[in-house]
Amino acid sequence: MASSSGPPPVLGTPPSQAGPAAGNLPLQPDPAQPDRHNSRPHREDRWRADRPSAAPRRWGFVRRHAAFLILLTLAVGARAAVLLAYRPALFYYGDSPAYLDQATNRLWAGDWRPSGYPMFLRVIGAPDHLTRLVVVQHTAALLAGVALYAASRQLFERHGPVAAAGRTGGWPAAVVAVPALLAPWVLDLGQFVLADSLFGTLVLGGLVLLAWPGRPAAWRFAVAGLLLGASLTVRTVGYGPLAVGAAGAVVLAVTHWRRAHAAVVAAGAVLAFVLGAAVPVVAYSAWSAGQGKGFTVTAHSGFFLYGRVAPFADCARLPDDPDLLSLCDPRPVGERGSPVTYLWPDDSPLRQGNDLVPPGREELAGEFARRVIREQPWTMVTSTARYLAGYFSPVPYENRLTSRADTWELPRTGTNRLVSDGPHAADGYFSVARLNDPPVELLAFYSRLGYGPMPLVGLGLLAGLLAQIVGRARGRAGPGRLFWLLGGASLSTLLLSSLTSAFDYRYLGSVVGLLAPAALLGAAGLARVLRPRPVDRGGSVNEGGIA
């Protein structure tokens, strides 16, 4: 008779789940398998075991960015020395008092200079706290340098000549950021109550956002347009960087459209840039129109253009108009002064002994300048070319038509004001309330080292152009978007100032943090297109470019 518990189980079959009453023992937990009711601690243990500790992560970050962290430390130390040496700030007579007067009393659109910088001074409370102002300017320049390093590193690690060597783009990107963080003119202008440091920071920040690798994100293009548009309300030479940025936005968007067939993304990015740039420009122009100065950012372009052409104007070629001829300098061309001598002194042909420009004379000066340019275009071209070439001289470029170079060097003395009747007596000059040693002597010596590398900067820009030509011939990418944006914006600034104003190292100082990095990128691009094509292990060519 069969047992009441049924036939014995087949060997190898699992016991019944009926429990002890059915003659089966309860299942024992397998020590190799985690208990599902107690699995959370096991997962947490594994997570803790797999998660790297904070200390190795920090040291890994330091190792990856060691070159730049050393550079950043030097840049912070240099700015601390400048802040200590020149207290509370460097003044330039006569722009600095005019900026502070606007910020303190009444903002108005009819000043000789755009009023964006006085607005900035008022926002940060600078008229009462000059040390705060220069600290903010230095900090903003540092942040722009960090952004430049980050963008350069992304480009080098993705496409650069070091990408094949284990993605070690840290030190080349740090080298690119050196001029933006440590160039003598950058340190000097950051300590001045002047718009130039803010201008350079806005332009560099906007261009870095445009050049950032990847798809053209609308938010990046919008912020880039906002920064470049704001730079125009700070310095009128901002027209050049804004135009370069707009062209770059279109090219980058069209390139992405062709590669990814994303027309909506490309069009949206360009529209975002335009709207971002329009916000500060249109707002400022509307404010100017409301004050009766016209819908414009530049209310006095004819005034400065007159000063630019008066030193070489041949009045024999002008119409026989007494009013127009009253603006002529009767002295021979070789004896005439610099552009500023025709704009600011009371005894200039423009002011005719008056402290202010008489009514109607500024419009007449604009007509005079336009006629001279039409009659002497070659003189205008050659003088502009000489000014541009002067910026790349290894020694200070200075003559009777230029401003004084030492005004834009970190000084050893409290002022460089001239009291003689020489050719530069009407030039602006710096002044500082208090000098503190020992940083002064060291900083002044370092400041004079800025001229020597300028021929190499010019060669680096030419190398970038050559890299584009050679790269196209060899089927390789050119020097890349960051080179074209930085180089184009900085050169356009120098070109506009040479055309419409005068030669002044102040303009170079505001964009040397863009110009010199562009030269380094150009040299790197040429080195990349000239090197042998790398071949991977599978035998195929591994080609890349700094996109």
Residue, then its C-alpha position, 0 to 999 in steps of 0.5 A: m500500500a502506498s504511503s499516505s504521503g504519496p510516492p517518494p520524490v524523484l531524485g533531484t526534484p525540489p522538495s514540496q512547498a507544503g511544509p513540514a506537515a507534508g513531510n518536507l523540511p523548510l528551505q534553507p537560505d543559500p549563503a551565496q544568494p542575497d536575501r531579497h528582504n535584506s538586499r539594501p545593505h548589500r547594494e549599499d556596501r557594493w556602492r561604497a566599495d565601487r565609489p572612489s573616495a573624495a581625496p583621489r577624485r580631488w587629486g585627479f582633478v589637480r593632476r588633470h589641470a595642474a598646469f592651469l592651476i599653477l597659471l591661475t595661482l600666478a595670475v591671482g598673485a600678480r593681481a594682488a600685487v597690482l592692487l597693493a602697489y597702486r592704491p586705490a586705482l589708476f586714473y586716466y585724465g581725462d576719461s576717468p573723471a568723466y566716467l565717475d562724474q556720470a556715474t555719480n551725478r547724471l547718466w546721459a547719452g550725449d557724452w563723448r564716450p558711450s555711457g555703458y561703463p558709467m552704468f556699470l560703475r553705478v551698479i557696483g557702487a564704484p564712485d564711492h568704492l574704487t577698490r571694489l571696482v578694480v577688484v571686480q574688474h580683475t575678477a571678471a578678467l580672471l573668470a574670462g581667462v578660466a572660460l578661455y582655458a575650458a573652451s581651449r581644453q575641450l577643443f584640444e582634447r577633442h580634435g587637437p594635436v595632443a588628442a592622440a597622445g592620451r587626451t592630455g590637452g591640459w598644458p596646451a590649453a593653459v598656454v593659450a590662456v596665459p596672455a588673457l591672465l598675465a599679459p602686462w596690459v591686461l593687468d594694467l587696464g584692470q587697475f584703471v578706472l576705464a572702460d577697456s578692461l570691461f570691454g575686453t572681458l565682455v568680448l572674450g566671454g561672448l566669443v568663448l561661448l560662441a566657440w564652445p564645442g558641440r551643437p549651437a545651443a540657443w542659450r549660449f548664442a543668446v548670452a554671447g550676443l548679449l555680451l557682445g552687444a553690451s561691449l558696444t555700449v562700453r566702447t564704440v570699437g565694439y562694432g568690430p567684435l559684434a560683426v565678427g560674432a554675428a558672422g561666426a554665429v551664422v557660419l557655425a549654425v550653417t555648418h551644424w545644419r549641413r552636418a546634422h540636417a538640423a535647420v530648426v536648431a541652426a536658425g534658432a541659434v542665430l535668432a537667439f544671438v541676434l535677439g541677445a545682441a539687440v537687447p543692449v544695443v536697442a535699449y541704449s539707442a532708444w535711450s539716446a533717441g529719448q535724449g534727443k541724440g538720435f537712435t544710435v550708440t555713437a553720437h560723436s563719430g564725426f568729431f573723432l574722425y576729424g581728429r584722425v584726418a586733420p594731421f594729413a589733410d591737404c586743404a588745397r583739395l577741398p572746396d572753397d568753403p570758408d567754414l570748411l577751410s576754417l578747420c584746416d591747419p595751416r602748418p605743413v603736414g610734417e609739423r602738425g600734431s597728433p589727433v588729440t591736439y585737434l579735439w580737446p585744446d581750446d585753441s584748436p581749429l575746431r573749438q576756436g578758443n572756446d571751452l566747448v565745441p561751438p554749435g554746428r562745428e561738430e557736424l562741420a567737422g564730420e563733413f570735413a573728415r568725409r571730404v578729406i577721405r574721399e580726396q586722399p583715400w591712399t593716405m588714409v589707407t597707408s596711415t592705417a596700415r602703419y598704425l596696425a603694423g605699429y602694434f606688432s613692433p618689438v619696441p614701443y611704437e611712438n612718434r608725434l602722431t601717436s599717444r605715449a606708450d608709457t601711459w599704458e605701462l604699470p608705472r614707477t611714478g605717481t603721474n606722467r603728466l607733461v608740462s612742456d609744449g612738446p608734441h605730446a603735451a595735450d595727451g592724456y596722462f595717468s595718475v595714482a594717489r598712492l604707490n606702494d613698494p616693493p611691488v611697484e619696481l617689479l611690476a614696472f619692469y614686467s610691464r615693459l616686457g609686453y612689447g617683445p613678443m608682439p612680432l611673434v603674435g603677428l607671426g602666429l596670426l599668419a600661421g593660422l592663415l597658412a594653416q587654413i590654406v595648407g589644411r584645405a590642400r591636405g584635406r585637414a581642418g584649419p586652425g578652428r573656430l576659436f582662432w577665427l573668432l578671437g583673431g577676427a574680433s581683436l584685429s577688427t578692434l585695432l582696425l576700427s580704432s586705427l581708421t577712426s581715432a588714432f594709434d593708442y596702446r590702450y586699444l591693444g591692451s583691451v584685446v591682447g587677451l584675445l589677440a595673443p591666444a589667437a596667435l597661439l591657436g594659429a601656431a598650433g593649427l599650423a603644427r597640426v596640419l604639417r605633421p604626418r598623418p597618424v595611423d591607428r592600429g587598424g591601419s586607418v588614418n586618424e585625422g582630426g582638427i581643432a574644430 
